[in-house]
């Protein structure tokens, strides 16, 4: 006589599987996000190394491509709310292309799924399926002439720090060295800024914080209570 599962036994097995799935799904989700954050860190390190090589090759000065800031696809598109600038860095992907061979370096793998909005991406070619730069560079966010104190166009790292302190941008504070001066960051929208779009407020690419590339080209993850 063949023995089969009873309905009760089958329901018990299904319940156990459902409980295990409920326990393990957050673990797998966290592991996936951790892998993406690590990949983002690697991207930023490569961007930092490319910036370092550029600065060495150009008399210790950072790029001044305000022309590209305006001319690349989409052009200069300052936000109507916070901040009144455009931190997208498609121009940098063009300038640093001799030092970075993969366009994918310019895209944090978490951005497309979490913050696929205009403020968080910029095409840097005119091809039908262009690559996107998905990082921000706050200190290259305006093509003004003369160059604002809080922008880095064409400056040496030392001059950039001096100008930041002279101009005093509250967002930048009073950095004393290149190791505490931010160069690039993955997108985030603090919930403390009242003019941020309600649909974006508190959102960040990585849970509870962001990766930051500094002017000495080191990268560090920063937890930010202003994000969810």
FENFENCOR-V473221 format. One record per pair of residues at least 12 apart in sequence whose C-alpha atoms are under 6 Angstrom apart, sorted by the first residue. I is the first residue (numbers start at 1). J is the second residue. D is the distance in whole Angstrom. If there is no record, write none. Layout:
BEGIN
I/J/D  I/J/D
END
This chain:
BEGIN
36/109/6  40/108/5  43/105/5  48/217/5  50/99/5  60/156/6  61/154/5  61/155/5  61/156/4  62/154/5  62/155/6  63/153/6  63/154/5  64/153/4  64/154/4  66/143/5  68/91/6  69/91/6  81/195/6  82/195/6  82/196/6  85/141/6  85/142/6  86/141/5  87/136/5  87/137/5  87/138/5  87/141/4  88/136/5  89/136/6  90/122/6  90/124/5  90/133/5  106/133/5  107/133/6  107/134/5  110/205/6  111/205/6  120/134/6  121/133/6  121/134/5  135/185/6  135/186/5  136/184/6  136/185/5  136/186/6  137/183/6  137/184/5  139/151/4  139/152/6  149/163/5  149/164/6  149/167/5  150/164/5  178/215/5  178/216/5  179/214/6  179/216/5  181/214/5  181/215/6  182/214/4  182/215/6  183/213/5  183/214/5  183/215/5  184/212/6  184/213/5  185/211/6  185/212/5  188/203/6  188/204/4  189/201/5  189/202/5  189/203/5  190/202/5  190/226/5  190/227/6  191/226/6  202/227/4  202/228/5  203/227/6  208/223/6  208/224/6  208/227/5  208/228/5  209/222/5  209/223/4  209/224/5  210/222/5
END
